[in-house]
Amino acid sequence: LNQLKPHSFRFSRRSLATPPSPIRKLAPLSLARKNDGITILPLNIGQPDIPAPKEFYVGMERALSEVRRLKFVPYEQSEGFRTLCTIWAMYLNQYIERKELNLSADNVIITMGASEAITFTLMVCCDPGDEVIVLDPTYANYAGFAATSAINLIPLPTSPENNFAFPSREVIKSSLSGKTKAILLCSPNNPTGRVSTLEELLVLYDLSVEQGLLLILDETYREIVFDNLKAFSSLDLLAKHTALKGEVFAPENEPLVIIDSVSKRYNLCGVRIGCIATRNKEIVRLLRSQVSARLAAPTLEQSAIAYMLHELMKDGSHENYINEVVYTFNRRRDTLIKSLNYELRDFLPEPIKPPNGAFYLSFELPVSGEAFAEYMLRTFTHNQKTVFVAPGAGFYFSSTLGEKMIRLAYVLNEDKLCEASQMLGLGLKEFSR
Ligand SMILES: Cc1ncc(COP(=O)(O)O)c(C=O)c1O
């Protein structure tokens, strides 16, 4: 490309249409500020800081010894290390009530995080120009995944006034066109933290069956739920739908595809391991060809995760670990909301309400979320510190919605969250002057 004249090359429409991640877009400003000696409190990115399970490190050491012995690092199987597929299926099966619907290793494909899992799933179900329904706001990077495959996302607005509840079946149905191929959503939701209700999910499931669509459910935050909610997987929707409708339904044709990841629940974002799980045999067959073209996911990391999950599932350690994670995020959520409701009291139309899951808060300010986020990074300091927040607009696909929203990820300890709230209050006062 260096030899081409700069203006003569026409880059692909899809790459030109791929937006930068709104979560990382302001990172250069943050870096510049850091270089000026300012400490940044990063509430912009969902990178949790809780210790990962100790079993992961033991697994990694074992994997390392094995490749030391071999003296080279081999590729893994394209669809994933078989032992890991088996263990991941066993882990998911705890969410399935009707045991005859349990998954096996053949229903699981290991990917490089949920990101790759979603990209492959979209590529398997859509041609360029096809449409996928999403609920607005939703995980911002879905825009990037869709754009690289020239897929159009059709956003259906949800609103904070209504606690981001799903639109009615009629509204969802009226948004379908001859090009609609799938519905894609995450629950617990990023950026709102909302947990979808069983009734809402059943409507989507039923609609997907009726209309011949795929239902892609991103369960990256599955277990991070509060207020006595029980962690839930949509893998159980098939049985619930069957019970409700009295239909005999062939599991191997079902519309559901689950996206999973170790990034958030186990505090292992950089490990880059996730999976696709589905009973639909045709999807698995097609995915196997897709993943074979990228050869394999990382060998050592898969081996370490297999060991970790195996050990955690032995004697209740999994539950203990997750309980600790949930407890920590629950406390942080409560502390952050209390502190924000106090520090931002002059700017919030009404107090922020606690969402039921994940580790995010999205709320509206009386000013532009993006301009405020930039102001905090470019100009604001308090005791040589400032706060990095994510502008909410990037999580909205309908252009004007979310302009005044910001999203905070409560991935710092409670003292830092209080300090950040105080700075946000001071920053808003200065910015609104
Ligand atoms: C809803 C959702 N899905 C997927 C991802 C990406 O996960 P991974 O790190 O497994 O690629 C994220 C990351 O923030 C997310 O919030």
The ligand as a Tripos MOL2 file, in Angstrom:
@<TRIPOS>MOLECULE
LIG
   16    16     1     0     0
SMALL
NO_CHARGES

@<TRIPOS>ATOM
      1 C1        -21.9910   -7.6990   26.2470 C.3       1 LIG1
      2 C2        -20.5810   -7.9970   25.8830 C.ar      1 LIG1
      3 N1        -20.3350   -8.9630   24.9980 N.ar      1 LIG1
      4 C3        -19.0820   -9.2640   24.6320 C.ar      1 LIG1
      5 C4        -18.0030   -8.5840   25.1480 C.ar      1 LIG1
      6 C5        -16.6350   -8.9640   24.7040 C.3       1 LIG1
      7 O1        -16.1560  -10.0070   25.5050 O.3       1 LIG1
      8 P1        -14.7990  -10.7660   25.2470 P.3       1 LIG1
      9 O2        -13.7610  -10.1190   26.1150 O.co2     1 LIG1
     10 O3        -15.0690  -12.1570   25.6850 O.co2     1 LIG1
     11 O4        -14.4820  -10.6780   23.8020 O.co2     1 LIG1
     12 C6        -18.1960   -7.5730   26.0740 C.ar      1 LIG1
     13 C7        -17.0650   -6.8090   26.6050 C.2       1 LIG1
     14 O5        -17.1860   -5.7940   27.2450 O.2       1 LIG1
     15 C8        -19.5280   -7.2660   26.4500 C.ar      1 LIG1
     16 O6        -19.7890   -6.2950   27.3250 O.3       1 LIG1
@<TRIPOS>BOND
     1     1     2 1
     2     2     3 ar
     3     2    15 ar
     4     3     4 ar
     5     4     5 ar
     6     5     6 1
     7     5    12 ar
     8     6     7 1
     9     7     8 1
    10     8     9 2
    11     8    10 1
    12     8    11 1
    13    12    13 1
    14    12    15 ar
    15    13    14 2
    16    15    16 1
@<TRIPOS>SUBSTRUCTURE
     1 LIG1         1 GROUP 0 **** ****
